[in-house]
Amino acid sequence: MNLVDRYIFKQLLNNSLLILIFIISVFCLAKSVQLIELMISRNLPAFVFLQLILNSIPQIIPVLFPIIISLSIFFVYSRMTTDQELIILQSSSFSTVDLIKPVLIFGTILAIISSFFTLYQTPKSNKNFKILLYTIKNDYSSSLLQEGVFNSIGKDFTIFIKDSNKEGLKNIFIHDTRDVDKPTTLIAKKGKIINTQTATKFFLEEGSQQFLSKEKNLSILYFDEYLLSINQNKNNDFINRWKSPSERSMNELRNPNPDSLDDINNLQAFKAEVTMRYAIPINVMCFSILVASFLVAFKFSRIDNILKVIKVFSLIIFLQVLTIVSSNISIKFENMHFINFTPGFLSFLFAIYIILKSKKLTNAKK
């Protein structure tokens, strides 16, 4: 790269980093608002909350890259036009292609980074996020059971604990509705939680079990010790669950399970997910070339500055809307998954048209 290329590249990098940090900060704040209720209700430690946020970020980075690079190009080239740097370069035998070259290099680097996220990191983060969320919601350790509050555990259990310490739990109330026709209430003076790989168990001491008999009479059984198992085979249930397209690897998307009815019903969604993961890096490249050629190919006077801003922002919004529409169509209609490449393809064609038209105008003036 020559001196001009390095100068423009550095400006693009600095602006992109600032925009990325700003958007991620806003996203983290919004995500924190969504997770704060879970954090408070489950009394989550800070590091678990941080893990949830960090696993959420890779989900949006590939989607943000086309927007970030488009905005960065707009800010850099608009400033260069205002400072007359762009006009000087154009007057110094720099062609439109020469001025777009740094954008092409920067866009290629971002496209490679975006490919890493879309093909590997994002599905892995989506999977880890759901595993962590599931673990939190199904972890019945005493640290996640609030004292003095009725804790709802899934659909079947309501647990009340008056006090908990290192020695165990005190004054425990458990309402079990797994058998709808015969709900059971357990009351114990003390107990403790036993976590195993297959289940979470409550070991209760000095208590009673209350339930309705077949004659609808209240029956009470007193016990010295009682072992209650909750969420049996919880790990196996989660591992064997159906995974959404966003958390599947490329191999899993290309090779769905023929014996799974859910997989068969979502074949089009799998195809759309595969093409979208390839289309996003392409969009980074093509969107950046289009915005750069639009800004560089035609000279704007100071009077047209407001109109230029409106045009560029309208172009960026249009490209994002086109991407969203294409994604929805690719999922809903059979064999339409290749439409995900339409925004990038149209952007590239339009960029070539602008460059060629600019070249013709330049030659005509000569």
URQUIWO-V40126 format. One record per residue. N is the residue number from 1. PHI is phi in radians with two decimals (999 if undefined). D_LAST is the distance of its C-alpha to the last C-alpha in Angstrom with 1 decimal. Layout:
# URQUIWO-V40126
n = (N;N)
phi = (PHI;PHI)
d_last = (D_LAST;D_LAST)
This chain:
# URQUIWO-V40126
n = (1;2;3;4;5;6;7;8;9;10;11;12;13;14;15;16;17;18;19;20;21;22;23;24;25;26;27;28;29;30;31;32;33;34;35;36;37;38;39;40;41;42;43;44;45;46;47;48;49;50;51;52;53;54;55;56;57;58;59;60;61;62;63;64;65;66;67;68;69;70;71;72;73;74;75;76;77;78;79;80;81;82;83;84;85;86;87;88;89;90;91;92;93;94;95;96;97;98;99;100;101;102;103;104;105;106;107;108;109;110;111;112;113;114;115;116;117;118;119;120;121;122;123;124;125;126;127;128;129;130;131;132;133;134;135;136;137;138;139;140;141;142;143;144;145;146;147;148;149;150;151;152;153;154;155;156;157;158;159;160;161;162;163;164;165;166;167;168;169;170;171;172;173;174;175;176;177;178;179;180;181;182;183;184;185;186;187;188;189;190;191;192;193;194;195;196;197;198;199;200;201;202;203;204;205;206;207;208;209;210;211;212;213;214;215;216;217;218;219;220;221;222;223;224;225;226;227;228;229;230;231;232;233;234;235;236;237;238;239;240;241;242;243;244;245;246;247;248;249;250;251;252;253;254;255;256;257;258;259;260;261;262;263;264;265;266;267;268;269;270;271;272;273;274;275;276;277;278;279;280;281;282;283;284;285;286;287;288;289;290;291;292;293;294;295;296;297;298;299;300;301;302;303;304;305;306;307;308;309;310;311;312;313;314;315;316;317;318;319;320;321;322;323;324;325;326;327;328;329;330;331;332;333;334;335;336;337;338;339;340;341;342;343;344;345;346;347;348;349;350;351;352;353;354;355;356;357;358;359;360;361;362;363;364;365;366)
phi = (999;-1.43;-1.08;-1.14;-1.06;-1.13;-1.13;-1.18;-1.07;-1.10;-1.12;-1.11;-1.11;-1.08;-1.15;-1.12;-1.11;-1.12;-1.15;-1.09;-1.09;-1.11;-1.16;-1.13;-1.09;-1.12;-1.09;-1.09;-1.13;-1.14;-1.18;-1.09;-1.10;-1.21;-1.61;-1.12;-1.13;-1.12;-1.10;-1.26;-1.15;-1.76;0.97;-1.23;-1.24;-1.08;-1.18;-1.20;-1.07;-1.13;-1.08;-1.07;-1.14;-1.13;-1.34;-1.49;-1.04;-1.05;-1.20;-1.83;-1.02;-1.07;-1.22;-1.36;-0.96;-1.05;-1.23;-1.08;-1.20;-1.14;-1.16;-1.09;-1.08;-1.07;-1.12;-1.18;-1.30;-1.19;-1.14;-1.15;-1.22;-1.10;-1.45;1.12;-1.18;-1.15;-1.14;-1.12;-1.14;-1.16;-1.42;-1.81;1.19;-1.46;-1.40;-1.05;-1.12;-1.09;-1.32;-1.52;-0.93;-1.06;-1.14;-1.10;-1.17;-1.13;-1.12;-1.13;-1.09;-1.14;-1.13;-1.15;-1.10;-1.09;-1.09;-1.05;-1.20;-1.17;-1.52;-2.28;-1.22;-1.09;-1.07;-1.14;-1.17;-1.05;-1.14;-1.12;-1.09;-1.22;-1.12;-1.13;-1.11;-1.12;-1.07;-1.11;-1.25;-2.03;-1.61;-1.83;-1.14;-1.08;-1.22;-1.87;-1.84;-1.27;-1.38;1.24;-2.34;-1.36;-1.59;-1.49;-1.94;1.13;-1.73;-1.87;-2.23;-2.17;-2.15;-2.15;-2.24;-1.32;-2.69;-2.50;-2.63;-1.10;-1.34;2.46;-1.85;-2.30;0.92;-1.84;-2.24;-2.29;-1.88;-1.92;-2.04;-1.08;-1.72;-1.06;-1.39;-2.49;-1.14;-2.22;-2.13;-1.94;-2.24;-2.45;-1.27;-2.65;3.08;-2.69;-1.82;-2.06;-1.73;-2.13;-1.22;-1.83;-2.88;-1.89;-2.17;-1.81;-1.71;-1.81;-2.31;0.95;-2.59;-2.49;-2.06;-2.04;-2.73;-1.62;-1.33;-1.06;-1.50;1.13;-1.73;-1.29;-2.01;-2.25;-2.02;-1.69;-2.47;-1.54;-2.44;-2.59;-1.97;-1.91;-1.70;-2.08;1.00;-1.05;0.98;-1.11;-1.16;-1.12;-1.06;-1.26;-1.10;-1.53;-1.21;-1.41;-1.66;-1.23;-1.01;-1.18;-1.89;-1.65;-1.29;-1.08;-1.14;-1.20;-1.23;-1.38;-2.21;-1.17;-1.34;-1.18;-1.59;-1.71;-1.16;-1.12;-1.11;-1.11;-1.28;-2.05;-1.05;-1.17;-1.14;-1.13;-1.08;-1.13;-1.14;-1.10;-1.16;-1.14;-1.15;-1.47;-1.27;-1.05;-1.08;-1.13;-1.08;-0.99;-1.16;-1.22;-1.09;-1.14;-1.13;-1.15;-1.11;-1.13;-1.15;-1.13;-1.38;-1.59;-1.14;-2.07;-1.48;-1.98;-1.46;-1.09;-1.15;-1.56;-1.05;-1.12;-1.12;-1.11;-1.05;-1.07;-1.11;-1.17;-1.15;-1.11;-1.12;-1.11;-1.12;-1.05;-1.12;-1.21;-1.11;-1.08;-1.12;-1.14;-1.10;-1.09;-1.11;-1.15;-1.13;-1.12;-1.46;-1.41;-1.94;-1.13;1.05;-1.92;-1.18;-1.26;-1.19;-1.09;-1.47;-1.07;-1.00;-1.16;-1.13;-1.14;-1.10;-1.13;-1.10;-1.15;-1.13;-1.07;-1.08;-1.12;-1.12;-1.16;-1.15;-1.12;-1.14;-1.14;-1.14;-1.14;-1.16;-1.15;-1.20;-1.27)
d_last = (28.3;26.4;27.1;24.5;25.8;29.4;28.7;27.3;30.0;32.7;31.6;31.7;35.1;36.6;35.5;36.7;40.1;40.6;39.9;42.0;44.9;44.8;44.8;47.5;49.6;49.5;50.4;53.3;54.6;54.5;56.1;58.7;59.7;60.3;62.3;64.3;66.9;67.5;67.6;70.2;72.3;72.5;72.8;70.0;69.5;66.2;65.1;65.4;63.4;60.7;60.8;60.1;57.1;55.7;56.1;54.3;51.1;49.8;50.1;47.2;44.9;43.1;42.6;41.2;38.6;36.0;36.5;36.6;33.4;31.5;32.9;32.3;28.6;28.4;30.2;28.3;24.7;25.8;27.3;24.3;22.2;25.0;25.3;21.5;21.7;19.3;16.7;17.3;17.0;13.7;12.4;14.3;12.4;14.7;13.6;15.5;17.9;18.6;19.6;21.7;23.5;26.2;26.9;27.4;29.8;31.7;31.9;33.4;36.0;37.0;37.1;39.6;41.6;41.6;42.8;45.7;46.7;46.4;48.1;50.8;51.2;50.9;53.5;55.8;55.5;56.2;59.2;60.4;60.0;62.2;64.7;65.0;65.2;67.9;69.8;69.8;71.0;73.7;74.8;78.3;79.0;80.9;77.9;75.9;78.9;79.2;82.6;84.3;81.7;82.0;79.3;78.2;77.7;76.0;77.8;81.2;82.2;82.7;83.8;85.3;86.1;87.9;87.5;86.0;86.3;86.5;89.9;88.5;88.4;91.1;92.1;89.9;89.4;87.7;87.4;86.7;85.6;84.8;87.7;87.1;90.7;92.2;90.2;91.7;91.8;92.5;93.8;94.5;95.5;93.4;91.2;88.2;85.0;84.8;81.3;81.2;78.5;79.7;80.8;81.5;85.2;87.2;90.6;92.8;96.2;99.1;97.8;98.2;96.5;96.8;96.1;97.5;100.0;100.1;102.5;99.9;102.1;100.7;101.5;101.3;101.4;101.9;100.6;100.8;97.6;94.9;91.7;88.9;86.0;82.7;79.6;81.1;78.6;75.8;73.6;74.1;73.3;70.0;69.0;69.8;67.9;64.9;61.6;58.6;55.3;53.7;56.3;56.5;55.0;52.7;55.7;57.8;55.1;54.7;58.4;60.2;64.0;65.1;68.5;67.0;66.7;64.3;62.0;62.2;61.4;58.4;56.7;53.6;53.4;53.5;50.7;48.6;49.3;48.3;44.9;44.3;44.9;42.2;39.8;39.9;38.3;35.6;35.0;34.5;31.6;30.0;30.4;28.9;25.7;25.4;25.9;23.6;20.7;21.5;21.4;18.4;15.9;15.8;15.9;19.2;20.5;24.1;25.4;24.4;26.1;29.3;27.6;25.7;29.1;30.7;28.1;28.3;32.1;32.4;30.4;32.7;35.8;34.8;34.4;37.8;39.5;38.1;39.5;42.9;43.1;42.3;45.0;47.6;46.8;47.1;50.5;52.0;51.0;52.1;49.6;46.7;46.3;43.0;41.5;41.2;38.1;36.4;34.9;33.3;32.1;30.5;28.9;27.3;26.1;24.6;22.9;21.3;20.2;18.6;16.8;15.5;14.5;12.6;10.8;9.9;8.8;6.5;5.1;5.4;3.8;0.0)
